[in-house]
């Protein structure tokens, strides 16, 4: 049987493809055409299908003969600009619709959709959000959060039309093969800064897990998840100071010491908003949308996935160590 993985050249996709190949599955990767070697996928025995999730014809062609689908493709930009919102809507919502439509027409056995805890909502540390949480992130006006939520509505629409699909909602993922890099950049920053990350937001925090545990959750959802259900893939709930302290510790640096509040940082983020109109990719991590999101307590509970999928709970410190070694071995940092 052939398994299709969209977004196979990204952080989750690479780790997922490597795990599936190691399990002996016949994997077809779907990604935009590139003459360059696929970093992290070199030497793997996989089929390649070129295309873009926003192109329904290329998606339908890639779906031929496929039995299972992992839809991991998506954009994670946090910028507040209209150009970014349009692109996120096209990829995260329109692309999901194209993949689900093609999968339903092909009669695939099951589709696992990689969503995000951004589509779940948030809860405080004493009462973290569960899969039944009423979504409460709309007030942030984040194109990323909005489109990840809307993409889940698309999946559920296709489930009602007969598609067997399961949704997984990973939190912040850390580990090896973060080629861009994305969420594992917290380790990279801690390693590159002379004294580590020295600042931290006074408010807010995040749930985080090992990317290899997230991959386990994807595969378990395929094997034994319930049709139409969503599963939070997470592990440790940490304040930003706790997360940055752990990253610094792994890199042999002292704990952060400078707390930042909203008032003095907001004018700086407004500058990022203005400059981002001309170069949004340069200011994706430097704007008011990401500042507001960073002040939220993104605490969630992975208990349902642990109970029904057997989701592991690898210590986040171990995930950070694996990320650090990978960055060192692949030229992002000087060798140890």
C-alpha positions in Angstrom: 0.0 0.0 0.0 1.1 3.6 -0.7 1.1 6.3 2.0 1.0 9.9 0.9 2.6 12.6 3.0 2.0 16.2 2.2 4.5 18.8 3.5 7.1 16.0 3.6 10.0 18.4 3.4 9.1 20.3 6.6 10.0 19.6 10.3 7.1 17.2 11.1 7.1 15.8 7.6 10.7 14.8 7.5 10.5 13.1 10.9 7.3 11.4 9.9 8.6 10.1 6.6 11.7 8.8 8.2 9.6 6.9 10.8 7.3 5.5 8.1 10.1 4.3 5.9 11.8 2.7 8.9 8.5 0.8 9.5 8.7 -0.6 6.0 5.8 1.5 4.5 5.8 2.5 0.8 5.8 6.3 1.1 5.1 8.9 -1.6 6.1 12.5 -0.7 4.2 15.5 -2.0 6.1 18.7 -2.2 6.8 21.6 -4.5 9.3 20.8 -7.3 13.0 21.5 -6.4 16.3 20.6 -8.1 17.9 20.6 -4.7 18.3 17.4 -2.5 15.6 17.2 0.2 17.5 17.9 3.4 16.7 15.2 5.9 15.3 12.9 3.3 18.5 12.0 1.5 18.9 8.4 0.7 15.4 7.4 1.6 13.5 5.0 -0.7 10.5 7.2 -1.4 8.3 8.1 -4.4 8.2 11.8 -5.2 5.1 13.7 -6.5 5.6 17.3 -7.4 2.9 19.9 -6.8 1.3 22.3 -4.4 -1.7 21.8 -2.1 -3.2 24.9 -3.6 -3.2 23.2 -7.0 -6.1 20.7 -7.0 -5.0 18.9 -10.1 -1.5 18.1 -8.8 -3.1 17.0 -5.5 -5.5 14.6 -7.3 -2.6 13.2 -9.4 -0.5 12.5 -6.3 -3.5 10.8 -4.6 -3.8 8.1 -7.3 -3.4 4.6 -5.8 -2.9 5.9 -2.3 -4.4 4.1 0.7 -3.4 6.4 3.6 -2.8 10.1 3.8 -0.9 12.3 6.3 -1.8 15.9 5.5 1.1 17.8 7.2 1.5 20.6 4.7 0.8 24.1 6.1 2.1 27.6 6.6 3.0 28.8 10.1 3.5 32.5 9.5 2.4 34.7 12.4 2.4 38.0 10.5 -0.7 40.3 10.7 -0.5 41.5 7.1 -3.2 41.0 4.5 -0.8 39.4 2.1 0.1 36.8 4.7 -3.5 36.2 5.6 -4.4 35.5 1.9 -1.5 33.1 1.6 -2.3 31.3 4.8 -6.0 31.0 3.8 -5.0 29.6 0.4 -2.6 27.0 1.9 -4.0 26.1 5.3 -7.7 26.2 4.3 -7.9 25.8 0.5 -5.0 23.3 0.5 -6.7 21.2 3.1 -9.9 21.3 1.1 -8.1 20.1 -2.0 -6.3 17.2 -0.1 -9.5 16.1 1.6 -11.5 16.3 -1.6 -9.0 14.2 -3.5 -8.7 11.7 -0.7 -12.5 11.3 -0.5 -12.8 10.8 -4.3 -9.9 8.3 -4.3 -11.6 6.3 -1.5 -8.5 6.3 0.8 -8.6 4.2 3.9 -7.9 7.1 6.3 -6.5 10.6 6.4 -4.7 12.1 9.4 -4.8 15.9 9.4 -2.0 17.7 11.3 -3.7 20.8 12.9 -2.3 22.7 15.9 -3.2 23.5 19.5 -3.9 27.0 18.0 -7.1 25.5 16.7 -8.0 24.2 20.2 -7.7 27.3 22.4 -6.0 27.9 25.7 -6.4 27.4 29.4 -4.6 28.4 32.5 -2.0 26.1 34.1 -4.4 24.9 36.7 -7.0 24.0 34.0 -5.3 23.4 30.7 -7.5 23.2 27.6 -8.8 19.8 26.3 -10.2 18.8 22.9 -13.6 20.0 24.0 -12.4 23.5 24.8 -14.5 26.4 23.3 -12.1 28.2 21.0 -11.0 31.5 22.6 -8.2 32.7 20.4 -10.2 34.6 17.8 -9.6 37.9 19.7 -5.9 37.7 18.8 -6.8 38.3 15.1 -4.0 35.9 14.1 -4.2 34.7 10.5 -2.4 31.6 11.5 -4.7 30.7 14.4 -7.8 31.6 12.3 -6.8 29.5 9.3 -5.8 26.4 11.4 -9.2 26.6 13.0 -11.0 27.0 9.7 -9.0 24.1 8.2 -10.5 21.8 10.9 -14.0 22.9 9.8 -13.0 21.8 6.3 -11.9 18.4 7.5 -15.1 17.9 9.5 -17.2 18.9 6.4 -15.5 16.1 4.4 -16.0 13.6 7.3 -19.7 14.3 7.1 -19.4 13.5 3.4 -17.8 10.2 4.0 -14.1 10.8 4.5 -12.5 8.8 7.3 -10.3 11.4 8.9 -8.7 12.0 12.3 -7.3 15.4 13.5 -4.1 15.7 15.6 -3.3 19.0 17.4 0.5 19.2 18.2 1.8 21.8 20.6 5.3 23.3 20.2 7.5 20.6 18.8 11.3 20.3 19.4 13.8 17.9 18.0 16.1 16.9 15.1 15.6 17.6 11.4 14.2 21.1 11.9 15.7 22.2 8.7 14.2 25.7 8.4 14.4 25.9 11.5 11.0 26.5 13.1 10.0 25.7 16.7 13.4 24.2 17.6 14.9 27.6 17.0 14.6 28.2 20.7 17.5 25.8 21.2 19.5 27.4 18.3 19.1 30.8 19.8 20.2 29.7 23.3 23.3 28.1 21.8 24.2 31.1 19.6 23.8 33.8 22.2 26.9 34.2 24.4 24.9 34.1 27.7 21.9 32.2 26.3 18.5 33.7 26.0 18.5 36.4 28.7 14.9 37.8 28.4 11.5 36.2 28.8 7.9 37.5 28.6 6.4 38.0 32.1 3.1 36.5 31.0 2.2 33.5 29.0 3.6 30.1 28.3 3.4 27.1 26.1 3.0 23.3 26.0 5.8 21.6 24.2 6.8 18.0 23.2 9.4 16.0 21.4 8.8 16.0 17.7 9.3 12.2 17.7 6.5 11.8 20.1 4.3 13.9 17.8 5.2 11.6 15.0 4.2 8.6 17.1 0.9 10.4 17.7 0.3 10.8 14.0 0.9 7.2 13.3 -1.2 6.0 16.3 -4.0 8.3 15.1 -3.9 6.5 11.8 -3.9 3.1 13.4 -6.4 3.5 16.2 -7.8 7.1 16.3 -11.5 7.5 16.2 -13.1 8.9 13.0 -13.8 12.6 13.2 -12.0 13.0 16.6 -9.2 15.4 17.5 -6.3 14.6 19.7 -3.9 17.0 21.4 -0.3 15.9 21.0 1.5 17.6 23.9 3.6 17.0 27.0 5.0 19.7 29.3 3.3 23.0 30.2 5.9 25.6 30.8 6.0 29.4 31.3 8.3 31.1 28.8 10.9 31.6 31.5 10.7 27.8 32.1 11.1 27.0 28.4 14.0 29.4 27.9 15.7 28.2 31.1 15.5 24.6 29.9 17.0 25.6 26.5 19.8 27.6 28.1 20.6 24.7 30.5 20.9 22.2 27.6 23.3 24.7 26.0 25.3 25.2 29.2 24.1 28.8 29.7 22.6 30.6 32.7 18.9 31.1 33.2 17.3 34.2 31.6 17.1 37.2 33.9 15.3 40.0 32.1 11.4 39.9 32.3 9.6 41.7 29.5 6.1 43.2 29.9 3.7 44.3 27.1 4.0 48.1 27.5 7.6 48.7 26.6 7.7 46.0 23.8 4.5 47.0 22.0 5.9 50.1 20.3 8.8 48.0 19.0 6.4 45.4 17.6 4.5 48.3 15.8 7.8 49.0 14.0 7.8 45.4 12.9 4.3 45.8 11.6 5.2 48.8 9.5 8.4 47.2 8.0 6.6 43.9 7.5 4.4 45.4 4.8 7.5 45.6 2.6 9.2 42.3 3.7 6.8 40.1 5.7 9.2 37.2 5.8 11.8 39.3 7.6 9.5 40.4 10.4 7.5 37.2 10.9 8.7 37.0 14.5 8.7 40.7 15.1 5.2 42.1 15.1 2.1 42.8 17.3 0.3 39.6 16.3 3.1 37.3 17.6 3.5 39.6 20.7 -0.1 39.2 21.6 0.0 35.5 21.0 3.1 35.2 23.2 1.3 36.6 26.2 -1.4 33.9 26.2 -1.2 30.8 28.4 -1.1 28.1 25.7 -1.6 25.3 28.2 -3.2 22.1 27.1 -3.8 18.6 28.3 -2.6 15.6 26.2 -4.5 13.1 28.4 -6.9 11.9 25.7 -4.0 11.1 23.4 -2.1 9.3 26.1 -5.1 7.3 27.0 -6.4 6.4 23.5 -3.3 6.6 21.4 -0.6 5.7 23.9 1.2 9.0 23.3 4.7 8.9 25.0 6.0 11.7 27.3 9.7 12.1 26.5 11.2 14.7 28.7 11.5 18.0 26.8 15.1 18.3 27.9 15.9 15.2 26.0 14.2 16.6 22.9 16.3 19.8 23.2 19.5 17.7 23.5 18.6 15.9 20.2 17.9 19.2 18.5 21.2 20.6 19.7 23.2 17.6 18.4 21.4 17.7 15.1 22.1 21.5 14.6 25.8 20.8 15.5 26.1 17.9 13.1 24.4 19.8 10.2 26.3 23.1 10.2 23.9 25.3 12.1 26.4 25.5 15.0 30.1 24.9 15.4 30.8 21.2 16.3 30.6 20.4 19.9 
